[in-house]
Amino acid sequence: MHALSFPTWMIHISSVLEWMVAMGFIWQFAAVRQRPVWRWLAIAMFPALISAMAACTWHFFDNDPGYSWLVTLQAAMTVVGNTTLCLAAWWIWRQSQAPASGG
């Protein structure tokens, strides 16, 4: 665990926790506002959470080369996460442009 300083660990851990809280808030927002399309944004945030957890795990084990596959996982999940977030934002925008159904 000595790969990072204590303040850096605090930032890493708080960032992961904040991301999880944000996912929960977005999920609640979708429920309260009755806009289920927003749940896709919370779901789309999951790969980025995996990416952050992979990075923290690798650092926890002092960047051990035996766990270098975590770096690959982290990079892949960053790409997947950025793509899913883009798609979720596009889907929210697209749904907001659709004419309201009903009378």
Sequence and secondary structure as in RCSB ss.txt:
>XXXX:A:sequence
MHALSFPTWMIHISSVLEWMVAMGFIWQFAAVRQRPVWRWLAIAMFPALISAMAACTWHFFDNDPGYSWLVTLQA
AMTVVGNTTLCLAAWWIWRQSQAPASGG
>XXXX:A:secstr
 TTS HHHHHHHHHHHHHHHHHHHHHHHHHHHTT GGGHHHHHHTHHHHHHHHHHHHHHHTTT GGGTHHHHHHH
HHHHHHHHHHHHHHHHHHHHHHS     
